[in-house]
Amino acid sequence: MPPIAARDVAVIGAGAAGLVAARHLRREGHSVVVFERESQVGGTWIYTNKTEPDPIGVDPNRPVVHSSLYASLRTNLPREAMSLREYPFVAKKTGHRDPRRFPGHREVLEYLKDYATEFAIGELVRFDTEVSRVRQGENGKWEVRSIKRKEEEHHLDEAFDAVVVCTGHYTDPRIAQIPGADRWPGKQIHSHNYRTPEPFRDQVVVIIGSSASAVDISREIASVAKEVHIASWSTSNEEDQSLPGYTNIWLRPMVEIANEDGSISFQHGFKISADIILHCTGYKYSFPFLDTKGIVTVDDNRVGPLYKHVFPPSLAPWLSFVGLPWKIAPFPQFEFQSEWIASILSGRISLPSPDEMMKDVEAFYASLQASCVPKRYTHNMTGYQFEYNDWIATQCGSPKTEEWRKKMYSAASLGRKERPETYRDEWEDDDLVLQAYQDFTKQISCKGETY
Ligand code: FAD
């Protein structure tokens, strides 16, 4: 076995991914600095009622609000399936904690803070510090330029052996391209800037998209709005179809054109007069600080080329990304990816050659194309997150995903689809909950040995 090397590693972001990356890097013996522009850990899970002045987020110079959470948000995965493998997300019945199985967003933030405390990650984090530039110097080291809030005129340049990017991808809105939208007189907003339903009272609202957020937000808005029309590609009917159980939500085909007289025309000829378009159309990957001289690009929401969504082949393992895939249980996947990165940086395990990695990436892209998967779905892991996680586990020689977790994830996905109003409070997988807690109990009882 070659000796294990300790590296100087910069982690950008102290959301869930950055915390997990920092934990695994340090456990492997690396020196870690985490840069975080906010003043606390938690990333997305730090709720704020602040919104951006540009409600659809097209102005590149707008002040950025990181989190896209709305006030009423509860998790769409049960806490056991969301849970980090190393630090169980168990219900705490004390004080201000939310013991529900699908808890509100504050509980997730508390959990991440607990995790950071448990593994003393806070001491690695430089808060209020934004990374403004990352590039590879001529000596091969990575230069990280950072700026401390309130000291904007001073920046600090430091060199690291490696950089792990953990900056999240739910901040930069993606907008539906609606013909005529620029001349349409109504208001437009992206769900990134949605917090509460009150501004929609008595309004006629057109919601674009059918994501998890669209499902929650449409129902919440319908409690105060006059009418809610949900436009999506998956609705092709020509008839009026109200959502079962609601008198003021309609499912519509996609919007065809927004008209100057304030009306909206949908495909197949239906037309309404509307006040607000709410874009629930997802987000763009964005790394404004990253200068790889064109090696890593974001093209139609494909971040690439990346070997297994983590390493750019020609810069590996010195540049890596944690947390790019979606349609997954994110927290446990962050653990798999982080352990892999930490072990490769130390030399405990190795990567294929850059050429071999590039061939793998090209074969992956070709398989997407052959299956007619659009480029923007490159990091959509529907149907194969556990296979992917288990592949990494095999590389690292660590345990694969628990069977209960796989089944629980499927049960939750089905619940969301079949019972969107009730799945968070009624379920049928208590047997899996029991198995999860049996695992958690083992984990907690041998905690002293895990770090
Ligand atoms: P983030 O949490 O976004 O953290 C990124 C961090 O990087 C932030 O703290 C940010 O300030 C920092 N940062 C960014 N740029 C810089 C810079 N240049 N310099 C310094 N710091 C920087 N997941 C679930 O498991 N269950 C759910 O129910 C669930 N619901 C969700 C609902 C919504 C509305 C959204 C948007 C997401 C949801 N998610 C859910 C997914 C969620 O994003 C992940 O759980 C996870 O929090 C992502 O963590 P992250 O660390 O990758 O990104």
Boltz pocket constraint, residues with backbone or C-beta under 6 A from the ligand:
constraints:
  - pocket:
      binder: B
      contacts: [[A, 12], [A, 13], [A, 14], [A, 15], [A, 16], [A, 17], [A, 18], [A, 35], [A, 36], [A, 37], [A, 38], [A, 40], [A, 42], [A, 43], [A, 44], [A, 45], [A, 66], [A, 68], [A, 69], [A, 70], [A, 73], [A, 74], [A, 75], [A, 76], [A, 77], [A, 82], [A, 129], [A, 130], [A, 131], [A, 132], [A, 166], [A, 167], [A, 168], [A, 169], [A, 170], [A, 213], [A, 289], [A, 322], [A, 323], [A, 328], [A, 329], [A, 330], [A, 331]]
      max_distance: 6.0
